[in-house]
Amino acid sequence: MNILLLGSGGREHALAWKVAQSKLCGQLYIAPGNAGTALCGTNVNIAATDIAAVKQFALDKQVELVVVGPEEPLVKGIVDAFRNDKQLQHIAIIGPSQYGAQLEGSKAFAKQFMMRHNIPTAKYREFNTENYEEGIPYLQQHSLPIVLKADGLAAGKGVLICHSHVEAMAEFELMLQQSKFGDAGKKVVVEEFLDGIEMSVFVLTDGRNYVELPSAKDYKRVGEGDKGLNTGGMGAVSPVPFADAAFMAKVESKIVKPTIEGLKAENIDYKGFVFIGLIKVGDEPLVIEYNCRMGDPETEVVMPRLQSDLVELLIATAAGKLDTATVQQDPRTACTIMAVSGGYPGSYEKGFPVSGLDAAFAADSLVFHAGTTLKDGAVVTSGGRVLCVTSFGNTVTDAVAKSRKVLQDIDFEGMYYRRDIGYEFE
C-alpha cells in the first residue's frame, strides 16, 4: 500500500525507517521529511500542517494510510478533515480527532479528563483573566516549588517551575496579563510540584483496545547532569531500568486502562498513539501530561526495539481490531544521543555541512536525522536538534558507549551532545 507520513524530525525518520521495513509498505512518502527520511522513501515538499495540500496529495497518489507524526496537524483537526471528506473516508489515518487531540492541546482538558476517570495526577487549579485575582492569594499560600503551565501548545516552553512566591506571581502575571505565551497562555494551570523520576509510556489504541509499546526515559536539559535550559530532548533510553514488572503493572491498572476506558466512555474518536508522561513518586505512578503522538527522541529508541510489523499494527488500529494484535520487543537496551547545533536551545545558525555520516554505520547503531536537509546533494543542518545516534547494548552503559563512539566520527560546526545520557543507571 502507499503510505504518507507527516513530519520532518527525528521521530519521523525513525517511523519512516520502521514503516519501510514492512512487507505491506509499497511507496512511502514523507511530507516534508528530512535528509534521513529521503533514505527510506520519497520526500514531498508539503508542510505537515497544510491540510488541504495533504488531502490532495493523498488523493493524487492513491494513499491508503496516513501517519501523522507531530501534534500540530492533529490539534488543527487533520483527522476530522479526512473523516468528513467523502473522497477520503476510505483512507486510514492514524491520530485522534481534533476533540481527542485536546489531551495534548489543552492542559486543562487533560487534567479534567484525569479527574473524571480517577487517574492519578498532581493537584491543580485553572486560572484565566476572569479569575486572575483569585490566583494571587492562591499562589501566595501555595507550597514551593510551584508549577505553572500554559494551557495550549507552546513549543515545549510553556511549563515553568517557580522556586519562590515572588517568581510565581511574576510569571503568572506575564502569562495572563502580558500574553507571554500568546494564545497558548490564555488559561494557566497551577500544579503542585511532584518530586520523583520521570518516564514515558507509549500506547497504541483504536479507542477501545490497546497495545503497549516499549517504554522510555528522555533527557530534557541541555547540560550534563540535567543542568541548564529545557530542550526538545537530548537523548533517551529504553527500557527504563527502574520500571520493573510490578511498577508497570501499576501503570497499566491505574493509568493506561482508565485512560483507554475514558476515551471509550466519552466516545472520543481516537485511533493512534497515546504518549503518557509519568512520574514515579515513591512507588506510585502519576500522570504529568498526555501527548497525542509519539515522543521525540523517545521514538528513536522505541521503534528500534519494536520487533512487530508497525504497519500491521497501524492497520489494526484504524480498523478497530487491536484486540487481535500482539507486540514483540527486543530485550536489549537501546540508547539515543542527540547532536545539536551550537547555541541550541537558544539562537543558532543553520546550513553547516554534516560530515562522517558514511562512516557512521557501526554494528548495533543507527543514525536518525532530525534537523537536516539536502543542499546540492550534501547533508546540511537545518534545525536545533540535528541528528541522533541510537545503539543497542546489554546495559545502558554499553549502549551509551556505542552511541558516543559513532558520534566521534560525525561532525558539523558547533556540534554539541550530552555524554551522560542514562547517567543515573550506569
ZIZITA-V71171 format. One record per residue. RES is the residue in one small letter. NEAR is the number of other C-alpha atoms within 8 Angstrom. D_FIRST is the distance of its C-alpha to the first C-alpha in whole Angstrom. Layout:
res = (RES,RES)
near = (NEAR,NEAR)
d_first = (D_FIRST,D_FIRST)
This chain:
res = (m,n,i,l,l,l,g,s,g,g,r,e,h,a,l,a,w,k,v,a,q,s,k,l,c,g,q,l,y,i,a,p,g,n,a,g,t,a,l,c,g,t,n,v,n,i,a,a,t,d,i,a,a,v,k,q,f,a,l,d,k,q,v,e,l,v,v,v,g,p,e,e,p,l,v,k,g,i,v,d,a,f,r,n,d,k,q,l,q,h,i,a,i,i,g,p,s,q,y,g,a,q,l,e,g,s,k,a,f,a,k,q,f,m,m,r,h,n,i,p,t,a,k,y,r,e,f,n,t,e,n,y,e,e,g,i,p,y,l,q,q,h,s,l,p,i,v,l,k,a,d,g,l,a,a,g,k,g,v,l,i,c,h,s,h,v,e,a,m,a,e,f,e,l,m,l,q,q,s,k,f,g,d,a,g,k,k,v,v,v,e,e,f,l,d,g,i,e,m,s,v,f,v,l,t,d,g,r,n,y,v,e,l,p,s,a,k,d,y,k,r,v,g,e,g,d,k,g,l,n,t,g,g,m,g,a,v,s,p,v,p,f,a,d,a,a,f,m,a,k,v,e,s,k,i,v,k,p,t,i,e,g,l,k,a,e,n,i,d,y,k,g,f,v,f,i,g,l,i,k,v,g,d,e,p,l,v,i,e,y,n,c,r,m,g,d,p,e,t,e,v,v,m,p,r,l,q,s,d,l,v,e,l,l,i,a,t,a,a,g,k,l,d,t,a,t,v,q,q,d,p,r,t,a,c,t,i,m,a,v,s,g,g,y,p,g,s,y,e,k,g,f,p,v,s,g,l,d,a,a,f,a,a,d,s,l,v,f,h,a,g,t,t,l,k,d,g,a,v,v,t,s,g,g,r,v,l,c,v,t,s,f,g,n,t,v,t,d,a,v,a,k,s,r,k,v,l,q,d,i,d,f,e,g,m,y,y,r,r,d,i,g,y,e,f,e)
near = (9,13,14,13,14,15,14,14,12,16,16,14,16,13,10,14,10,11,11,10,8,11,5,7,13,8,8,14,12,16,15,13,16,16,11,12,16,10,6,10,12,9,12,9,6,9,8,12,7,8,10,6,8,10,10,8,8,11,10,7,7,7,13,11,13,13,11,14,11,11,12,7,12,16,13,8,10,12,13,9,9,12,9,8,8,6,6,11,10,6,10,10,12,15,14,14,14,13,9,10,13,12,12,15,10,11,15,9,9,13,9,8,9,12,8,7,9,7,13,10,9,11,6,8,7,9,12,10,9,6,8,10,7,7,9,9,8,8,11,8,6,8,6,9,10,17,12,14,13,17,14,12,11,9,5,8,7,11,9,8,9,12,9,9,12,6,9,13,11,8,8,10,9,10,15,15,7,7,11,8,10,8,7,11,16,13,13,15,14,12,12,11,10,7,5,8,7,9,13,12,13,13,13,13,16,16,13,10,11,12,11,9,12,12,12,15,13,13,10,11,13,14,9,9,6,9,8,7,8,10,11,9,14,17,16,17,17,13,11,10,6,4,9,7,6,7,11,9,8,11,10,9,9,10,13,10,9,12,11,13,9,10,13,10,7,6,6,11,10,12,15,15,13,13,14,13,13,13,13,12,11,5,6,8,12,13,14,10,10,12,13,15,13,14,9,11,16,15,13,14,16,13,10,10,12,13,9,9,9,10,10,9,11,10,10,13,15,13,7,11,11,13,6,6,9,6,10,7,10,7,5,9,13,16,18,16,17,15,13,12,17,10,8,11,10,5,6,10,6,9,7,8,10,12,8,9,9,6,8,12,9,8,4,7,13,10,10,13,15,16,15,15,10,10,7,4,5,8,11,13,15,10,10,10,12,15,14,14,14,15,14,13,13,8,8,14,10,10,15,14,8,12,15,10,8,12,10,7,10,12,10,10,8,7,10,8,9,13,7,7,13,12,7,4,7,6)
d_first = (0,4,6,10,13,16,19,21,23,24,22,19,19,19,16,14,16,15,11,11,13,10,9,6,5,5,7,9,11,14,17,20,19,22,23,22,18,18,18,15,13,14,17,17,21,20,22,20,23,23,21,22,20,17,17,17,15,12,13,14,11,9,7,6,8,11,13,17,19,22,24,26,23,23,27,26,24,21,19,22,21,18,19,22,21,20,18,15,16,13,11,11,13,15,19,22,23,26,29,27,27,30,31,30,31,35,37,39,36,35,39,39,36,38,41,40,38,41,39,41,41,44,46,46,47,46,48,47,50,52,52,53,56,56,54,57,59,56,55,58,59,55,55,54,51,50,46,45,42,40,39,36,33,36,33,35,38,39,41,44,47,50,53,56,57,58,54,52,54,54,50,50,52,50,47,48,51,50,46,45,42,41,40,38,42,43,43,44,43,46,46,48,47,46,47,44,42,38,35,31,29,25,24,21,22,20,24,25,24,24,23,25,24,26,29,30,33,33,36,37,40,40,43,44,45,43,46,45,43,40,36,33,33,34,33,32,32,30,32,35,38,40,37,38,37,40,39,35,37,38,35,33,36,38,35,31,32,34,32,29,32,33,29,29,33,33,30,28,24,23,19,19,21,25,27,30,33,36,39,41,45,47,45,43,40,40,37,37,34,31,28,25,22,22,26,26,27,27,23,24,26,24,20,22,24,21,20,18,14,13,10,11,14,12,11,14,16,14,15,19,19,20,23,21,20,22,22,23,25,26,30,31,32,30,32,30,33,32,34,35,37,41,42,39,39,41,41,40,39,36,35,36,35,33,35,34,31,31,33,31,29,31,31,29,29,26,26,24,25,26,28,27,27,27,30,31,29,30,29,32,32,31,32,34,32,31,29,29,30,28,30,30,34,36,38,37,40,38,35,37,39,36,34,37,38,35,36,39,37,35,37,37,40,41,39,39,38,40,41,41,38,39,42,43,42,43)
